[in-house]
Amino acid sequence: MAAPAAAGERIGDLLMREGLITREQLDRALQEQRQNGTRVGYNLVKLGFIQETELTKMLARQYRMPAVDLSKFEVDPRIAKLIPTDLASKHLVLPLKRDGRTLTVAMADPTNLGVIDDLKFITRYDIFPVIAGEYTLRNAIEKYYESSDMQMQTLLKDIESESDGDVEVVEDKEEEMSAAALASAVDDAPVVKLINAILSDAVKRGASDIHFECFEHELRVRYRVDGALSEVMKPPMKLKAALISRFKIMAQLNIAERRVPQDGRIKLKVGNKVIDYRVSTLPTLFGEKVVLRILDKGNLTLDLEKFGIEPAAEQALMEAVMNPYGMVLVTGPTGSGKTTTLYSALSKVNTIDVNIMTAEDPVEFNLYGINQVLVRTEIGMTFAAALKAFLRQDPNIIMLGEIRDLETGGIAIKAALTGHLVLSTLHTNSAPETVTRLLDMGLEPFNVASALNLILAQRLVRRICGACKVKYEVSKEEYAAAKVTPQTTLRELRFTPRALSDAKLKASKEAAPFLGGLNLDTKIGELPFFKGTGCDQCGGTGLKGRQGLYEVMTMTPAIRKLVIMNVGAAEIKDGAVEEGMLTLRMDGWLKVLKGITTLEQVIRETSA
């Protein structure tokens, strides 16, 4: 065993000295610390650079304190009650067991001696501190104390009990509630508490949208997590007007106007982070539906490799974006991560010597060093108008939120041909179909062929939960749905040797042992298939997090020729696959054999 570490040495330096992490990994964790205020050790574990047990061992050696593995520990809820929730969450402490007059408490920060005195005072026990990994400790505290479901339920019960004495009028005239009555109801403590709880809980759960819906006899709150909606709670019906108005006041909307849709923004501080919510209200039959889109900058990952883009595809995309001129298009349905991909590409070329202009509707995240313009059609500030203005602003790189019509498309193509790099999005289903869409808009084939550098189509699929992943046998129905048989070879699916060798390198640890002999003649029936059985971590769904599927079509001379000949999307697709392009379905197959997603997800999101 190495010599005991000096307590004064910082944990990051200590781990580097022991060779457990690299300098780059430490810098990454420190950057995360500056952004989110979380501790270095926690960030190293969260980013997957080090096993939590290794980190806890080092901390135990550094502070000469015993360490505990919380995953092997079941805490008695009665003992957990000895420490108040707010104290446990704030200082990351968790009581583990009581032995006579001594209470064993797990803590993440052994240097925080003041907390030990506070605990002694509150619990009237002698405190025996042990070190636990911060990552597991946070999850355990969440589980025993602030299981958000429990908090929400208590909050709702309080609201119900507070207003049990109210007499409700059966003839429902609450729509006519006067502005003055509404204003007083809106500042009512339960309403404020409930809305703050919903807004912060959604961020904690990693939701992208909050839906607040009114029906005839009930209200419903749903979150969209990883692309799927799930119900969270049903607030009491009598709070309907007050809740809707509270949302409107926070978003600075007109609370008296209930007949037309309204849009606004809310900025809230949740923990150490400032979160933006984009608010949209819509009058429905039984009251207004409020949808909030959560824009969490801390969740904006600008590293495409994290989303699972294949190395060859990423290389092609970066080469196209590094070009001084030409056009790069990203396509896919709403919510498939097109904006994130464009932001990632822009962040790679965002240097001091280029002028980057973007026109977006709406601007989702503001990026330093990039001039972002909000498109407002109602006052004539359209994409085309913004683009014309950009060309007089000496730009190097132009990003357009979307090419919607012939005018915008025409100016964008001209800009790409006159020495500017133009990035934009389009709503089409695949990369080859994008070319035919541009031609259908009325653009000239020779201009499109000359201007385009690359088209990328993308989808998001849900990842298998790492905690409950198991190998399983695929049914005949699944093979039929995927339009293959167990005898189909990877050669018949038109894979290239490079795609397979890249897949082997990036396979998950569960799939890697099965991919040793992977080659073009491997049959589909010989591949490993995985799924999640469902556990606490993924809420019983077997799926946690999302992964991108990418179809990257580089405009090679052969494909330019096909575009000028004005052939259909099918011929362009065949030509591109011959040149080594992976279609969305092929990229999906790679993610399945790497053990990252399920076959069902790939079938649902892509076409064969």
C-alpha positions as CSV (number, residue, x, y, z in Angstrom):
1,M,0.0,0.0,0.0
2,A,1.2,3.5,-0.8
3,A,2.2,5.9,2.0
4,P,-0.7,7.7,3.7
5,A,-1.6,10.9,1.9
6,A,-1.2,14.3,3.5
7,A,-4.6,15.6,4.5
8,G,-3.8,19.0,3.0
9,E,-3.3,17.6,-0.5
10,R,-6.2,18.1,-2.9
11,I,-8.0,15.0,-3.9
12,G,-7.6,15.7,-7.6
13,D,-3.8,15.9,-7.3
14,L,-3.8,12.8,-5.2
15,L,-5.7,10.8,-7.7
16,M,-3.4,12.0,-10.5
17,R,-0.3,11.1,-8.5
18,E,-1.7,7.6,-8.0
19,G,-2.3,7.4,-11.8
20,L,-6.1,6.9,-11.4
21,I,-7.0,9.8,-13.6
22,T,-5.3,12.0,-16.2
23,R,-4.7,15.7,-16.2
24,E,-7.3,16.2,-19.0
25,Q,-9.9,14.3,-16.9
26,L,-9.1,16.5,-13.8
27,D,-9.4,19.7,-15.9
28,R,-12.8,18.5,-17.2
29,A,-14.0,17.8,-13.6
30,L,-12.8,21.3,-12.5
31,Q,-14.6,22.9,-15.4
32,E,-17.8,21.1,-14.3
33,Q,-17.2,22.4,-10.8
34,R,-17.0,26.0,-12.0
35,Q,-20.2,25.5,-14.0
36,N,-22.4,23.7,-11.5
37,G,-20.7,24.2,-8.2
38,T,-20.5,20.4,-7.6
39,R,-17.4,18.9,-6.0
40,V,-14.4,17.5,-8.0
41,G,-14.7,13.9,-6.7
42,Y,-18.5,13.8,-7.5
43,N,-17.8,15.1,-11.1
44,L,-15.1,12.5,-11.7
45,V,-17.5,9.7,-10.8
46,K,-20.4,11.3,-12.7
47,L,-18.3,11.7,-15.9
48,G,-17.2,8.0,-15.5
49,F,-13.5,8.8,-15.1
50,I,-13.1,6.8,-11.9
51,Q,-15.0,4.1,-9.9
52,E,-16.6,5.6,-6.8
53,T,-15.2,2.8,-4.6
54,E,-11.6,3.9,-5.7
55,L,-12.4,7.5,-4.8
56,T,-13.8,6.6,-1.4
57,K,-10.7,4.5,-0.6
58,M,-8.5,7.4,-1.4
59,L,-10.5,9.8,0.7
60,A,-10.5,7.3,3.6
61,R,-6.7,7.1,3.4
62,Q,-6.4,10.8,3.1
63,Y,-8.5,11.6,6.1
64,R,-7.7,8.4,8.0
65,M,-11.4,7.7,8.4
66,P,-13.4,4.4,7.8
67,A,-15.2,4.2,4.4
68,V,-18.6,2.7,3.8
69,D,-20.2,1.3,0.6
70,L,-23.8,2.6,0.7
71,S,-25.0,0.3,-2.1
72,K,-24.6,-2.6,0.4
73,F,-26.5,-0.7,3.1
74,E,-30.2,-0.6,3.9
75,V,-31.1,2.4,6.1
76,D,-33.9,2.1,8.7
77,P,-36.4,5.0,7.9
78,R,-36.8,5.5,11.7
79,I,-33.1,6.3,12.0
80,A,-33.1,8.5,8.9
81,K,-35.8,10.6,10.7
82,L,-33.2,11.6,13.4
83,I,-31.7,14.1,11.0
84,P,-34.0,16.7,9.4
85,T,-34.3,16.6,5.6
86,D,-32.9,20.1,4.9
87,L,-29.8,19.4,6.9
88,A,-29.2,16.0,5.3
89,S,-29.6,17.5,1.7
90,K,-27.6,20.7,2.4
91,H,-24.6,19.0,4.1
92,L,-24.9,15.5,2.4
93,V,-25.1,13.5,5.6
94,L,-27.1,10.3,6.2
95,P,-27.5,8.4,9.5
96,L,-26.7,4.7,9.0
97,K,-27.1,3.0,12.4
98,R,-27.5,3.6,16.1
99,D,-25.4,1.8,18.6
100,G,-26.2,2.8,22.3
101,R,-25.4,6.5,22.5
102,T,-23.5,6.5,19.2
103,L,-24.9,7.4,15.8
104,T,-22.9,6.4,12.7
105,V,-23.3,9.0,10.1
106,A,-22.1,8.8,6.4
107,M,-20.8,12.1,5.0
108,A,-19.2,13.2,1.7
109,D,-17.1,16.0,3.1
110,P,-15.0,14.8,6.1
111,T,-13.4,18.3,6.6
112,N,-16.8,19.8,7.6
113,L,-16.4,19.5,11.4
114,G,-19.1,22.1,12.1
115,V,-21.8,19.7,10.8
116,I,-20.7,17.1,13.3
117,D,-21.3,19.5,16.1
118,D,-24.7,20.5,14.7
119,L,-25.7,16.9,14.4
120,K,-24.6,16.2,18.0
121,F,-26.7,19.1,19.2
122,I,-29.8,18.1,17.1
123,T,-29.8,14.4,17.7
124,R,-28.4,14.3,21.3
125,Y,-26.1,11.4,20.2
126,D,-22.4,11.0,19.9
127,I,-21.5,11.2,16.2
128,F,-19.2,8.6,14.6
129,P,-18.5,9.9,11.0
130,V,-17.7,7.6,8.1
131,I,-16.8,8.5,4.5
132,A,-19.3,7.6,1.7
133,G,-19.1,8.3,-2.1
134,E,-20.9,11.6,-2.8
135,Y,-22.6,10.2,-5.9
136,T,-24.2,7.2,-4.1
137,L,-24.8,9.4,-1.0
138,R,-26.9,12.0,-3.0
139,N,-29.0,9.2,-4.4
140,A,-29.5,7.6,-1.0
141,I,-30.6,10.9,0.5
142,E,-32.9,11.5,-2.4
143,K,-34.3,8.0,-1.7
144,Y,-34.8,8.2,2.1
145,Y,-35.7,11.9,2.4
146,E,-36.7,13.8,-0.6
147,S,-38.1,11.1,-2.7
148,S,-39.8,13.8,-4.8
149,D,-43.0,11.8,-5.1
150,M,-43.3,11.7,-1.4
151,Q,-42.6,15.5,-1.1
152,M,-45.2,16.2,-3.8
153,Q,-47.8,14.0,-2.1
154,T,-47.2,15.7,1.3
155,L,-47.5,19.1,-0.3
156,L,-50.8,18.1,-2.0
157,K,-52.2,16.6,1.2
158,D,-51.4,19.9,3.0
159,I,-53.2,21.8,0.3
160,E,-56.2,19.5,0.5
161,S,-56.4,19.7,4.4
162,E,-55.9,23.5,4.5
163,S,-59.0,24.0,2.3
164,D,-61.2,21.2,3.6
165,G,-63.5,23.8,5.2
166,D,-64.2,25.5,1.9
167,V,-67.7,25.4,0.5
168,E,-67.6,24.8,-3.2
169,V,-70.3,26.1,-5.6
170,V,-71.4,23.3,-7.9
171,E,-72.2,25.7,-10.8
172,D,-68.7,26.3,-12.0
173,K,-68.2,30.0,-12.6
174,E,-64.4,30.1,-11.8
175,E,-63.6,31.1,-15.3
176,E,-65.2,34.5,-14.5
177,M,-62.9,35.0,-11.5
178,S,-62.1,38.7,-11.3
179,A,-58.5,39.9,-11.8
180,A,-58.4,41.1,-8.2
181,A,-59.6,37.8,-6.7
182,L,-57.1,36.0,-9.0
183,A,-54.2,38.2,-7.9
184,S,-54.8,37.4,-4.2
185,A,-55.3,33.6,-4.9
186,V,-52.0,33.5,-6.9
187,D,-49.9,34.7,-4.0
188,D,-51.5,32.1,-1.7
189,A,-48.6,30.1,-0.2
190,P,-49.8,26.5,-1.3
191,V,-50.0,27.6,-4.9
192,V,-46.5,29.2,-4.9
193,K,-45.1,26.2,-3.1
194,L,-46.6,23.7,-5.5
195,I,-45.5,25.5,-8.6
196,N,-41.9,25.9,-7.3
197,A,-41.9,22.2,-6.3
198,I,-43.0,21.2,-9.8
199,L,-40.5,23.5,-11.6
200,S,-37.5,22.3,-9.5
201,D,-38.6,18.6,-9.4
202,A,-38.8,18.5,-13.3
203,V,-35.2,19.8,-13.5
204,K,-34.0,17.2,-11.0
205,R,-35.6,14.4,-13.0
206,G,-34.0,15.7,-16.2
207,A,-37.4,16.5,-17.9
208,S,-37.4,18.5,-21.1
209,D,-41.0,19.7,-20.9
210,I,-43.7,20.1,-18.3
211,H,-47.4,19.8,-19.4
212,F,-50.1,21.2,-17.2
213,E,-53.5,20.1,-18.5
214,C,-57.1,20.9,-17.6
215,F,-59.9,18.4,-18.1
216,E,-63.6,18.5,-17.1
217,H,-63.2,16.9,-13.6
218,E,-59.4,17.0,-13.0
219,L,-56.0,18.6,-13.6
220,R,-53.0,16.7,-14.7
221,V,-49.2,17.4,-14.6
222,R,-46.9,15.4,-16.9
223,Y,-43.2,15.5,-17.5
224,R,-41.4,14.5,-20.8
225,V,-38.3,12.6,-19.8
226,D,-36.1,11.1,-22.5
227,G,-38.8,11.8,-25.1
228,A,-41.6,10.0,-23.3
229,L,-44.4,11.7,-21.3
230,S,-45.4,10.3,-17.9
231,E,-47.9,11.5,-15.3
232,V,-46.6,13.0,-12.1
233,M,-49.5,14.4,-10.1
234,K,-53.1,15.5,-10.2
235,P,-53.4,18.9,-8.3
236,P,-56.8,19.7,-6.7
237,M,-59.4,21.1,-9.2
238,K,-60.1,24.2,-7.1
239,L,-56.6,25.5,-7.6
240,K,-57.0,25.5,-11.4
241,A,-57.4,29.3,-11.9
242,A,-54.8,30.2,-9.4
243,L,-52.2,27.8,-10.7
244,I,-52.6,28.9,-14.4
245,S,-52.4,32.5,-13.3
246,R,-49.3,31.9,-11.2
247,F,-47.6,30.5,-14.3
248,K,-48.7,33.5,-16.3
249,I,-47.5,36.0,-13.7
250,M,-44.1,34.3,-13.5
251,A,-43.8,34.5,-17.4
252,Q,-45.1,38.1,-17.4
253,L,-48.2,37.3,-19.5
254,N,-51.6,38.9,-19.3
255,I,-53.6,37.0,-16.7
256,A,-56.9,38.5,-17.8
257,E,-56.6,37.2,-21.4
258,R,-57.8,33.6,-21.6
259,R,-59.1,33.4,-25.1
260,V,-55.8,33.5,-27.2
261,P,-52.5,31.6,-26.9
262,Q,-49.6,33.5,-25.2
263,D,-45.9,32.9,-25.0
264,G,-43.3,34.0,-22.4
265,R,-40.2,33.0,-20.5
266,I,-39.4,32.3,-16.8
267,K,-35.9,32.5,-15.3
268,L,-35.5,30.6,-12.0
269,K,-32.6,29.7,-9.8
270,V,-32.7,26.0,-8.9
271,G,-29.9,25.1,-6.5
272,N,-26.8,26.7,-8.0
273,K,-28.1,26.8,-11.6
274,V,-30.2,29.4,-13.4
275,I,-32.8,27.6,-15.5
276,D,-34.8,29.1,-18.4
277,Y,-38.4,27.9,-19.0
278,R,-40.1,28.8,-22.2
279,V,-43.8,29.1,-21.5
280,S,-46.7,28.6,-23.9
281,T,-50.4,28.8,-22.9
282,L,-53.3,27.6,-25.1
283,P,-57.0,27.9,-24.4
284,T,-58.7,24.4,-24.4
285,L,-62.3,23.4,-23.7
286,F,-61.9,23.2,-19.9
287,G,-59.3,25.9,-19.2
288,E,-55.8,26.8,-20.5
289,K,-53.1,24.2,-21.1
290,V,-49.7,25.4,-20.1
291,V,-46.5,23.8,-21.5
292,L,-43.1,24.7,-20.2
293,R,-40.0,23.8,-22.2
294,I,-37.0,23.6,-19.9
295,L,-33.8,25.1,-21.2
296,D,-31.0,23.9,-18.9
297,K,-27.6,25.1,-20.1
298,G,-25.9,22.7,-17.7
299,N,-27.4,19.8,-19.7
300,L,-26.3,21.2,-23.1
301,T,-23.6,18.7,-24.2
302,L,-21.7,20.1,-27.1
303,D,-19.6,16.9,-27.6
304,L,-21.2,14.8,-30.3
305,E,-19.1,11.8,-29.3
306,K,-21.1,11.6,-26.1
307,F,-24.3,11.2,-28.2
308,G,-22.7,8.2,-30.0
309,I,-21.9,9.6,-33.5
310,E,-19.7,7.0,-35.3
311,P,-16.0,8.1,-35.7
312,A,-16.2,8.1,-39.6
313,A,-19.4,10.2,-39.5
314,E,-18.0,12.7,-37.0
315,Q,-14.8,13.0,-39.1
316,A,-16.9,13.8,-42.2
317,L,-19.1,16.3,-40.3
318,M,-16.0,18.1,-38.9
319,E,-14.3,18.3,-42.3
320,A,-17.5,19.8,-43.9
321,V,-17.8,22.4,-41.1
322,M,-14.1,23.3,-41.3
323,N,-14.6,24.2,-45.0
324,P,-14.5,28.0,-45.6
325,Y,-17.6,27.9,-47.7
326,G,-20.5,25.7,-48.7
327,M,-23.6,24.4,-47.0
328,V,-24.2,21.9,-44.2
329,L,-27.8,20.8,-43.5
330,V,-29.1,18.9,-40.5
331,T,-32.5,17.2,-40.8
332,G,-34.9,15.3,-38.7
333,P,-38.2,15.7,-36.8
334,T,-38.8,18.2,-34.0
335,G,-37.0,17.2,-30.8
336,S,-34.4,15.0,-32.5
337,G,-31.5,17.2,-31.4
338,K,-30.8,19.1,-34.6
339,T,-30.1,22.4,-32.8
340,T,-27.7,20.7,-30.4
341,T,-25.8,19.2,-33.4
342,L,-25.5,22.6,-35.0
343,Y,-24.4,24.2,-31.8
344,S,-21.7,21.5,-31.4
345,A,-20.5,22.2,-34.9
346,L,-20.5,25.9,-34.3
347,S,-18.6,25.6,-31.0
348,K,-15.8,23.7,-32.9
349,V,-15.4,26.7,-35.3
350,N,-16.1,29.5,-32.8
351,T,-12.7,31.1,-32.7
352,I,-11.6,34.7,-32.4
353,D,-10.9,35.2,-36.1
354,V,-14.4,34.3,-37.5
355,N,-17.7,36.2,-37.5
356,I,-20.6,33.9,-36.7
357,M,-24.2,35.1,-37.2
358,T,-27.3,33.0,-36.4
359,A,-31.0,33.5,-37.1
360,E,-33.2,31.4,-34.8
361,D,-36.8,31.0,-33.9
362,P,-36.6,30.9,-30.9
363,V,-33.0,31.3,-29.6
364,E,-32.7,28.3,-27.3
365,F,-29.3,28.8,-25.7
366,N,-27.1,31.9,-25.9
367,L,-23.5,31.0,-26.8
368,Y,-20.6,33.4,-26.1
369,G,-18.8,34.7,-29.3
370,I,-21.8,34.1,-31.6
371,N,-24.2,36.9,-32.7
372,Q,-27.6,35.4,-32.3
373,V,-30.7,37.0,-33.9
374,L,-34.3,36.2,-32.9
375,V,-36.6,35.8,-35.9
376,R,-40.0,37.6,-35.5
377,T,-42.2,37.0,-38.5
378,E,-45.0,39.3,-37.1
379,I,-42.9,42.4,-37.6
380,G,-41.3,41.3,-40.9
381,M,-38.1,40.0,-39.4
382,T,-38.2,36.7,-41.3
383,F,-35.4,34.2,-41.9
384,A,-35.0,35.7,-45.4
385,A,-34.8,39.3,-44.1
386,A,-32.3,38.3,-41.4
387,L,-30.2,36.4,-44.0
388,K,-30.1,39.5,-46.3
389,A,-29.0,41.6,-43.4
390,F,-26.3,39.1,-42.4
391,L,-24.7,39.3,-45.9
392,R,-24.0,43.0,-45.2
393,Q,-22.5,42.2,-41.8
394,D,-19.2,40.7,-43.2
395,P,-20.0,37.1,-41.9
396,N,-17.8,34.0,-42.2
397,I,-20.3,31.5,-40.9
398,I,-24.1,31.8,-41.0
399,M,-26.5,29.6,-39.2
400,L,-30.2,29.6,-40.1
401,G,-32.8,28.0,-37.8
402,E,-34.7,26.5,-40.7
403,I,-35.1,26.8,-44.5
404,R,-38.8,27.1,-44.9
405,D,-39.4,28.5,-48.3
406,L,-37.9,29.2,-51.7
407,E,-36.8,32.7,-50.9
408,T,-34.7,31.6,-47.8
409,G,-33.4,28.6,-49.6
410,G,-32.3,30.7,-52.6
411,I,-30.5,33.3,-50.5
412,A,-28.8,30.6,-48.4
413,I,-27.6,28.8,-51.6
414,K,-26.2,32.0,-53.0
415,A,-24.4,32.8,-49.7
416,A,-22.9,29.3,-49.7
417,L,-21.7,29.8,-53.3
418,T,-20.2,33.2,-52.6
419,G,-17.7,32.2,-50.0
420,H,-19.7,31.8,-46.7
421,L,-20.3,28.6,-44.7
422,V,-24.0,28.2,-44.2
423,L,-25.5,25.8,-41.6
424,S,-29.2,25.1,-41.4
425,T,-31.9,22.6,-40.6
426,L,-34.8,21.1,-42.6
427,H,-37.7,18.8,-41.7
428,T,-37.1,15.7,-43.8
429,N,-36.9,12.0,-43.0
430,S,-33.5,11.1,-44.4
431,A,-30.4,12.7,-45.9
432,P,-31.1,11.8,-49.6
433,E,-34.7,13.1,-49.3
434,T,-33.3,16.5,-48.3
435,V,-31.9,16.9,-51.8
436,T,-35.2,16.2,-53.4
437,R,-37.0,18.5,-51.0
438,L,-34.7,21.4,-52.0
439,L,-35.3,20.7,-55.7
440,D,-39.1,20.5,-55.1
441,M,-38.9,23.9,-53.4
442,G,-37.8,25.2,-56.8
443,L,-34.0,25.5,-56.4
444,E,-31.8,24.7,-59.4
445,P,-30.2,21.2,-59.3
446,F,-26.8,22.6,-60.4
447,N,-26.8,25.2,-57.6
448,V,-27.8,22.6,-55.0
449,A,-25.1,20.2,-56.2
450,S,-22.4,22.9,-56.0
451,A,-23.4,24.5,-52.7
452,L,-24.0,21.4,-50.5
453,N,-21.0,20.0,-48.6
454,L,-22.8,17.5,-46.4
455,I,-26.3,16.5,-45.1
456,L,-26.8,14.9,-41.7
457,A,-30.1,13.2,-40.7
458,Q,-30.6,12.3,-37.1
459,R,-32.9,10.7,-34.6
460,L,-32.8,10.1,-30.8
461,V,-33.3,6.6,-29.3
462,R,-33.5,5.7,-25.6
463,R,-30.5,3.9,-24.0
464,I,-30.8,0.7,-22.1
465,C,-30.4,1.3,-18.3
466,G,-26.9,0.3,-17.3
467,A,-28.1,-1.0,-13.9
468,C,-30.5,-3.7,-15.2
469,K,-29.2,-4.6,-18.7
470,V,-29.6,-8.3,-19.6
471,K,-29.1,-10.3,-22.8
472,Y,-32.2,-11.8,-24.3
473,E,-33.4,-13.9,-27.3
474,V,-35.2,-11.9,-30.0
475,S,-38.6,-13.1,-31.0
476,K,-39.8,-13.9,-34.6
477,E,-42.1,-10.9,-34.5
478,E,-39.2,-8.5,-33.7
479,Y,-37.1,-10.0,-36.6
480,A,-40.1,-9.5,-38.9
481,A,-40.7,-5.9,-37.7
482,A,-37.0,-5.2,-38.4
483,K,-37.4,-6.8,-41.9
484,V,-34.6,-9.3,-41.4
485,T,-34.3,-13.0,-40.6
486,P,-31.8,-14.6,-38.2
487,Q,-29.9,-15.8,-41.4
488,T,-29.4,-12.2,-42.8
489,T,-25.7,-11.3,-42.9
490,L,-24.2,-7.9,-42.1
491,R,-22.9,-7.9,-45.7
492,E,-26.5,-8.1,-47.0
493,L,-27.3,-5.1,-44.8
494,R,-24.4,-3.3,-46.7
495,F,-22.1,-2.6,-43.8
496,T,-18.4,-1.7,-44.4
497,P,-15.5,-3.3,-42.5
498,R,-14.6,0.1,-41.0
499,A,-18.1,0.5,-39.5
500,L,-17.8,-2.9,-37.8
501,S,-14.2,-2.4,-36.5
502,D,-15.3,1.0,-35.0
503,A,-18.3,-0.7,-33.4
504,K,-16.1,-3.2,-31.7
505,L,-13.9,-0.5,-30.2
506,K,-16.9,1.4,-28.8
507,A,-19.0,-1.6,-27.6
508,S,-20.5,-1.6,-24.1
509,K,-18.8,-3.9,-21.6
510,E,-21.7,-6.3,-21.7
511,A,-21.6,-6.6,-25.5
512,A,-17.8,-6.6,-26.1
513,P,-17.2,-10.3,-25.2
514,F,-19.7,-11.4,-27.9
515,L,-18.2,-9.2,-30.7
516,G,-14.7,-10.8,-30.9
517,G,-15.3,-12.5,-34.3
518,L,-17.6,-9.8,-35.7
519,N,-17.2,-9.6,-39.6
520,L,-19.3,-9.0,-42.7
521,D,-20.4,-12.6,-42.8
522,T,-21.8,-12.6,-39.2
523,K,-25.5,-13.4,-39.2
524,I,-28.1,-11.3,-37.4
525,G,-29.0,-14.3,-35.3
526,E,-25.5,-14.5,-33.9
527,L,-25.5,-11.0,-32.6
528,P,-26.1,-10.2,-28.9
529,F,-29.3,-8.4,-28.1
530,F,-29.9,-6.6,-24.8
531,K,-32.8,-5.0,-22.9
532,G,-33.4,-3.5,-19.4
533,T,-35.5,-5.5,-17.0
534,G,-36.5,-2.3,-15.1
535,C,-35.1,-1.1,-11.7
536,D,-35.2,1.9,-9.3
537,Q,-32.7,3.8,-11.3
538,C,-34.7,3.9,-14.5
539,G,-38.2,4.0,-12.8
540,G,-39.0,0.4,-14.0
541,T,-38.8,1.3,-17.7
542,G,-35.5,-0.5,-18.5
543,L,-34.4,2.7,-20.4
544,K,-32.4,5.7,-19.1
545,G,-30.9,8.5,-21.1
546,R,-30.8,9.0,-24.9
547,Q,-28.4,8.3,-27.8
548,G,-28.3,9.8,-31.3
549,L,-28.5,7.9,-34.6
550,Y,-26.8,9.7,-37.5
551,E,-27.0,9.3,-41.3
552,V,-24.2,11.4,-42.7
553,M,-24.1,11.9,-46.5
554,T,-21.0,13.7,-47.8
555,M,-21.4,15.2,-51.3
556,T,-18.8,13.2,-53.2
557,P,-18.4,13.8,-57.0
558,A,-20.5,10.8,-57.7
559,I,-23.4,12.1,-55.6
560,R,-23.1,15.6,-57.1
561,K,-23.5,14.0,-60.5
562,L,-26.7,12.2,-59.4
563,V,-28.1,15.5,-58.0
564,I,-27.4,17.4,-61.3
565,M,-29.1,14.5,-63.2
566,N,-32.2,15.2,-61.0
567,V,-32.7,11.5,-59.9
568,G,-35.0,10.4,-57.1
569,A,-34.1,10.0,-53.4
570,A,-33.8,6.1,-53.7
571,E,-31.1,6.4,-56.4
572,I,-29.2,9.0,-54.3
573,K,-29.4,6.7,-51.2
574,D,-28.0,3.7,-53.1
575,G,-25.2,5.8,-54.4
576,A,-24.4,7.2,-51.0
577,V,-24.4,3.7,-49.3
578,E,-22.0,2.5,-52.1
579,E,-19.7,5.3,-51.0
580,G,-19.8,4.1,-47.4
581,M,-22.7,6.1,-45.9
582,L,-24.5,4.4,-42.9
583,T,-28.3,4.9,-43.1
584,L,-30.2,5.7,-39.9
585,R,-31.4,2.0,-39.7
586,M,-27.8,0.8,-40.2
587,D,-26.5,3.1,-37.5
588,G,-29.3,1.8,-35.3
589,W,-28.1,-1.8,-35.9
590,L,-24.6,-0.8,-34.8
591,K,-26.1,0.7,-31.5
592,V,-28.0,-2.5,-31.0
593,L,-25.0,-4.8,-31.4
594,K,-22.9,-2.5,-29.2
595,G,-25.5,-3.1,-26.4
596,I,-26.5,0.6,-26.2
597,T,-30.2,0.5,-27.3
598,T,-32.9,-2.0,-27.9
599,L,-34.1,-3.3,-31.3
600,E,-37.6,-2.1,-30.5
601,Q,-36.3,1.5,-30.2
602,V,-34.5,1.3,-33.5
603,I,-37.5,-0.1,-35.3
604,R,-39.7,2.6,-33.8
605,E,-37.4,5.6,-34.8
606,T,-36.1,4.5,-38.3
607,S,-37.4,3.0,-41.5
608,A,-35.9,0.0,-43.2
